[in-house]
Amino acid sequence: MNRSKSRVPDTMRRSAPGLVVREGAYRLPDDVARRVRCGHPWVFRDALSGRVVSEPTGTVVEVISGNGAFVARGYVDKDHAIAVRVLSRDPAERVHPGAGAIAKRLQRAVQLRWLLLGPEKPTALRLLAGESEGFPGVTVDRYGDFVVVQWYSAGALPWREELLDAITGTIHPRGIYEQKRLRPLGGQAPAEPATRASGEQAPLEVVVEEAGCRFAVDVTAPLGVGFFPDLRLGRDSVARRAAERRVLNLFSYTGAFSVRVAVDTSAKGHARARRNYELSGLDPARMEQVTSDAGKTLERFLSRNRRFDIVICDPPTFAHGQGPGQTFSAASDLAELAGAAGAVLEPGGLLAFASNAAKLSAAEVDKALAEGAAQRGFELRVVERQGLPCDFPVHPGFPEGNYLKFVLAVRV
């Protein structure tokens, strides 16, 4: 027998010098394997030691540890920086499309919401937080009698029919809409309008309720429906203190926070804010609306000695300003914005500051508040913090899921 040429079987593949793994399995470095075991749902392409993802997008594969032990099972996405998204850490669970695992996850998630929120639950809420509830790359939100499914990975699409059937059987919505936010390796895909997947066509205006207020949303919009359920606790925090106080809402969007003065660069957003005022039984004439850059507006208010009791600041992670070359970046501009927002507060006034930038930690937000206040010659004291509401659960092994920071600070 010729022993000089040993042949690796077709079912095996080398992922790195000296390491051989079978087809449909990807070996992970020990630190990555440990994170995945503890609940992290993502395996980045960089963690595969140079191994090429050869299976078609949506294929179920295994990830294994350095000694070949089973770690998890997930689906691949050849066109995304996240090469594998984890579906299960149970070696006995069948997670292939049609096996019923995704339907069970949706049903379990909905039951949790009904238990935690009770009969007085808001009509705008998250029904499935996919990364933390066993179906990464997907979120499911309810707005009134309609449901919006957002797809962040093409690899999740083989489970589409199973998920839609589970939503219909569990929620019984009037209609289901889908928003595909599939980002290729090369960058950001253009936003497309949501499309109807099943059920009735939604009206142009779906009205949702929260804490006695009513808001109009558009479930077909490409960039968001016009309302953020994840900021519910922050809105509650402001609402408890806003009665008869002078309130300034920066980056006001569609006015969910607005009480007196709303500042935004979007006239369309202001129009929707006026409509939300009307739906909630308020007089839109009581709300002053400023279509301008937030920074310039703050400096103008400061120069005119115009002061407020509460300033709400919920900037986008990144946005273009009104003028050419004007941009805002949460990573670099937060301190300057915090200082300017606090500068128009009366002593004893409250700054409600929020950020949904996942890459910014709570400590970095606090640092921005401290630096911004110091630059302007005053100090802040944090008196309250809020995070995500209970319909946005976060797996403790997935810290990126705890993205929302809301701080209420008093100017002293």
C-alpha positions in Angstrom: 0.0 0.0 0.0 1.3 3.4 -0.9 1.3 5.5 2.3 3.1 8.5 0.9 -0.1 10.2 -0.3 -2.8 10.4 2.4 -6.0 11.9 1.1 -8.4 14.1 3.0 -11.9 12.8 2.5 -14.3 15.0 0.5 -16.4 15.6 3.6 -13.4 17.2 5.3 -11.7 20.6 4.8 -8.7 22.4 6.2 -9.5 25.7 7.9 -5.9 26.4 9.0 -2.6 24.7 9.0 -2.9 21.5 11.0 -6.6 21.8 11.5 -9.2 19.7 9.6 -12.9 20.1 10.0 -15.8 18.4 8.2 -18.0 20.1 5.6 -20.8 22.2 7.2 -18.8 22.9 10.3 -16.7 25.9 11.2 -14.0 25.8 13.9 -13.8 28.8 16.2 -11.0 30.2 18.3 -11.5 29.4 22.0 -12.5 32.9 23.0 -15.1 33.2 20.3 -16.4 29.7 21.1 -16.8 30.7 24.7 -18.8 33.9 23.8 -21.1 31.9 21.5 -21.7 29.3 24.2 -22.6 32.1 26.6 -25.2 33.5 24.2 -23.6 35.7 21.6 -25.5 35.2 18.4 -22.9 36.3 15.9 -19.8 34.7 14.4 -17.9 37.3 12.3 -16.1 36.3 9.1 -12.8 37.4 10.7 -13.2 34.7 13.4 -13.1 31.9 10.8 -9.3 31.9 10.5 -9.4 32.7 6.8 -11.8 29.9 5.9 -14.1 30.7 3.0 -17.8 30.4 3.5 -18.7 28.0 0.8 -22.3 27.0 1.6 -25.2 28.9 0.1 -26.7 31.7 2.2 -29.3 30.3 4.5 -27.6 26.9 4.9 -27.6 25.5 8.4 -24.1 24.8 9.7 -22.4 23.9 12.9 -19.7 25.8 14.8 -17.3 23.8 16.8 -14.5 24.5 19.4 -10.8 23.9 18.9 -11.1 20.3 20.0 -14.0 19.6 17.7 -16.8 19.8 20.3 -20.2 21.1 19.3 -20.8 24.8 20.2 -23.9 25.9 18.3 -25.9 25.6 15.1 -26.7 28.5 12.8 -27.2 29.8 9.3 -24.6 31.3 7.0 -24.7 34.6 5.1 -22.1 34.7 2.4 -22.7 38.4 1.7 -22.4 39.8 5.3 -19.6 40.5 7.7 -21.5 38.3 10.1 -20.8 34.9 8.5 -22.9 32.7 10.9 -25.9 33.7 13.0 -26.6 31.3 15.8 -30.0 29.5 16.0 -29.4 27.0 18.7 -26.9 25.7 21.2 -28.8 22.5 21.7 -27.2 19.7 19.6 -30.5 17.8 19.6 -32.7 20.6 18.4 -33.8 20.6 14.7 -33.7 24.1 13.4 -34.0 23.6 9.7 -36.8 25.5 7.9 -40.1 23.8 8.5 -39.0 22.0 11.6 -41.1 24.4 13.8 -38.2 25.8 15.9 -38.8 29.4 14.7 -42.5 29.2 15.2 -42.0 28.1 18.8 -39.6 31.0 19.3 -42.2 33.5 18.1 -44.9 31.9 20.2 -42.8 31.9 23.3 -41.8 35.6 22.7 -45.4 36.7 22.4 -46.4 34.9 25.5 -43.7 36.6 27.4 -44.9 40.0 26.3 -48.5 39.3 27.3 -47.3 38.1 30.7 -45.0 41.1 31.4 -47.1 43.9 29.9 -50.6 42.7 30.9 -53.9 43.9 29.5 -52.9 47.6 29.4 -50.0 46.9 27.1 -49.1 49.6 24.4 -50.3 48.9 20.9 -46.8 49.6 19.6 -44.3 47.1 20.8 -41.6 44.5 19.8 -42.9 41.0 19.6 -39.6 39.3 18.8 -36.1 40.6 19.4 -34.4 38.1 17.2 -30.8 38.4 18.3 -31.7 37.7 21.9 -34.6 35.3 21.3 -33.2 32.6 19.0 -33.8 34.0 15.5 -31.0 36.5 14.8 -31.2 38.8 11.8 -35.0 39.4 12.3 -37.2 41.6 14.4 -41.0 41.6 14.6 -42.9 44.7 15.7 -46.6 45.3 16.2 -48.3 48.6 15.4 -52.0 48.5 16.1 -53.5 45.7 14.1 -50.5 45.4 11.8 -47.2 43.6 12.1 -43.8 44.7 10.6 -41.1 42.1 10.1 -37.6 43.4 9.5 -35.0 41.2 7.8 -31.4 42.1 8.4 -29.9 39.0 6.8 -30.8 37.1 3.7 -29.8 34.0 5.5 -32.9 34.1 7.6 -35.3 34.2 4.6 -35.6 30.3 4.3 -37.7 30.5 7.5 -39.9 33.3 6.1 -43.1 31.1 5.6 -42.7 29.5 9.0 -42.4 32.8 10.7 -45.3 34.5 8.8 -47.6 31.5 9.5 -46.6 31.7 13.2 -47.4 35.4 13.3 -50.8 34.8 11.7 -51.6 32.0 14.0 -50.5 33.7 17.2 -51.2 37.4 16.7 -54.0 37.3 14.1 -53.0 40.7 12.6 -55.0 42.5 9.9 -51.9 42.5 7.8 -48.1 41.7 7.8 -45.5 44.0 6.2 -41.9 43.2 5.5 -38.9 45.5 5.5 -35.7 44.1 4.0 -32.6 45.8 5.4 -30.1 43.4 3.9 -26.6 45.0 4.0 -24.0 43.6 1.6 -20.4 43.3 2.4 -19.6 46.4 0.4 -21.7 48.7 2.6 -25.3 49.9 3.2 -28.1 48.8 0.9 -30.6 51.5 -0.2 -33.7 51.6 1.9 -36.8 50.3 0.2 -40.5 50.7 1.2 -42.0 47.8 3.2 -44.1 45.4 1.2 -47.3 43.6 2.2 -46.6 39.9 2.9 -50.1 38.9 3.8 -53.5 40.1 5.0 -55.1 43.5 4.4 -53.4 46.5 2.9 -52.6 49.0 5.7 -54.1 52.5 5.6 -51.7 55.4 5.1 -52.1 56.1 8.8 -52.1 53.4 11.5 -52.9 54.9 14.9 -51.1 53.4 18.0 -51.5 54.3 21.7 -49.1 54.7 24.5 -49.9 56.0 28.0 -53.0 57.8 26.8 -51.4 59.4 23.8 -52.0 58.5 20.2 -49.6 58.5 17.3 -49.9 58.0 13.6 -47.4 55.6 12.0 -46.8 54.5 8.4 -46.0 50.7 8.3 -44.9 51.0 4.7 -42.2 53.7 5.2 -38.6 52.7 4.1 -36.7 54.4 6.9 -39.0 53.8 9.9 -42.6 54.0 10.8 -42.3 57.3 12.6 -42.3 56.0 16.2 -39.8 54.3 18.4 -41.2 51.8 20.9 -37.8 51.2 22.5 -37.8 54.8 24.0 -41.0 54.2 25.9 -39.4 54.4 29.4 -37.7 57.6 28.4 -40.9 59.1 27.3 -42.5 58.1 30.6 -39.7 59.7 32.5 -40.1 63.0 30.7 -43.9 62.9 30.8 -43.9 62.6 34.7 -42.1 65.9 34.9 -43.2 68.0 31.9 -46.6 69.4 33.0 -46.6 73.2 32.7 -42.9 73.3 32.1 -41.0 74.9 29.2 -39.8 71.9 27.1 -37.4 71.9 24.2 -37.3 68.8 22.0 -34.2 68.6 19.8 -34.1 66.2 16.8 -37.9 66.1 17.4 -38.7 63.8 14.4 -42.5 63.1 14.6 -42.9 64.7 18.0 -43.4 61.7 20.3 -41.5 63.6 23.1 -42.6 67.1 22.1 -44.5 69.4 24.5 -43.6 73.0 23.7 -40.8 73.6 21.2 -39.7 71.1 18.6 -36.5 71.5 16.6 -35.8 69.3 13.5 -34.4 69.8 10.0 -37.3 67.9 8.5 -40.5 69.8 7.7 -42.2 66.5 6.9 -41.4 65.4 10.5 -43.0 68.6 11.9 -46.2 67.9 9.9 -46.4 64.4 11.4 -45.8 65.9 14.8 -48.7 68.3 14.4 -50.9 65.3 13.4 -49.8 63.4 16.5 -50.7 66.4 18.6 -54.2 66.4 17.1 -54.6 62.7 17.6 -53.7 63.1 21.3 -56.3 65.9 21.8 -53.7 68.6 22.1 -53.6 72.0 20.3 -50.8 72.0 17.7 -50.7 75.8 18.0 -49.2 75.4 21.5 -46.1 73.7 19.9 -43.6 76.0 18.4 -41.8 74.2 15.5 -38.3 75.2 14.3 -37.0 73.8 11.0 -33.3 74.2 11.5 -30.1 72.6 12.6 -30.2 71.8 16.3 -26.7 73.2 17.1 -27.5 76.5 15.3 -30.9 76.8 17.1 -29.3 76.3 20.5 -26.7 79.0 19.9 -29.5 81.3 18.8 -31.6 80.6 21.9 -28.5 81.1 24.0 -27.7 84.5 22.4 -31.2 85.6 23.1 -31.1 84.4 26.7 -34.0 82.0 26.0 -34.1 79.3 28.7 -36.0 76.0 29.3 -37.0 73.7 32.2 -36.5 70.5 30.2 -34.3 69.9 27.1 -34.8 66.5 25.3 -31.9 65.5 23.1 -32.2 62.2 21.2 -29.8 62.7 18.2 -29.4 60.2 15.4 -26.2 58.1 15.4 -25.2 59.9 12.2 -27.0 62.5 10.2 -26.5 65.2 7.5 -27.2 68.8 8.4 -28.9 71.4 6.4 -25.9 73.0 4.9 -23.3 71.4 2.5 -20.8 69.3 4.4 -22.7 69.5 7.7 -22.9 66.2 9.5 -23.5 65.0 13.0 -21.8 62.0 14.4 -22.7 60.6 17.9 -19.1 59.3 18.3 -17.4 62.7 17.9 -20.0 65.4 18.4 -21.9 64.3 21.5 -20.0 66.4 24.0 -20.5 69.6 22.1 -24.2 68.9 21.7 -24.6 68.0 25.4 -22.9 71.2 26.4 -25.0 73.4 24.1 -28.3 71.6 25.2 -27.4 72.1 28.9 -26.5 75.7 28.4 -30.1 76.7 27.6 -31.4 75.1 30.8 -32.4 77.1 33.8 -30.5 76.1 37.0 -32.4 73.1 38.3 -33.5 72.2 34.8 -33.4 68.7 33.4 -31.5 67.4 30.4 -33.0 64.2 29.0 -30.3 62.7 26.8 -30.6 59.6 24.8 -28.4 57.6 22.4 -29.1 54.4 20.5 -25.5 54.1 19.1 -24.5 50.6 20.0 -20.8 51.4 19.8 -21.2 54.1 22.5 -21.1 52.8 26.1 -23.0 54.3 29.0 -19.6 55.4 30.3 -18.9 57.2 27.1 -22.2 59.0 27.2 -21.6 60.1 30.7 -18.1 61.3 29.7 -19.7 63.4 26.9 -22.2 65.0 29.3 -19.4 65.8 31.7 -17.1 67.2 29.1 -19.8 69.2 27.4 -20.9 70.8 30.6 -17.4 71.6 31.7 -16.7 73.3 28.3 -19.7 75.6 29.0 -18.9 76.3 32.6 -21.7 74.4 34.4 -22.2 70.9 36.0 -24.7 68.1 35.6 -25.9 65.4 38.0 -27.4 62.3 36.7 -30.6 61.6 38.6 -32.2 58.8 36.6 -31.3 56.2 33.9 -33.6 54.3 31.7 -32.9 51.5 29.3 -35.0 49.2 27.0 -38.5 48.2 28.0 -39.3 44.6 28.7 -40.5 43.9 25.1 -36.9 44.5 24.1 -35.2 41.7 26.1 -31.5 41.3 25.9 -29.5 38.1 26.3 -26.8 38.7 29.0 -24.3 37.1 26.6 -25.1 39.7 23.9 -24.1 43.1 25.4 -24.5 44.8 22.0 -28.2 44.2 22.3 -28.4 46.6 25.3 -27.9 49.6 22.9 -30.1 52.3 24.4 -28.8 54.8 26.9 -31.2 57.3 28.4 -30.0 59.7 31.0 -31.9 62.3 33.0 -29.5 64.9 34.4 -30.1 68.1 36.4 -28.2 71.3 35.9 -26.7 72.5 39.1 
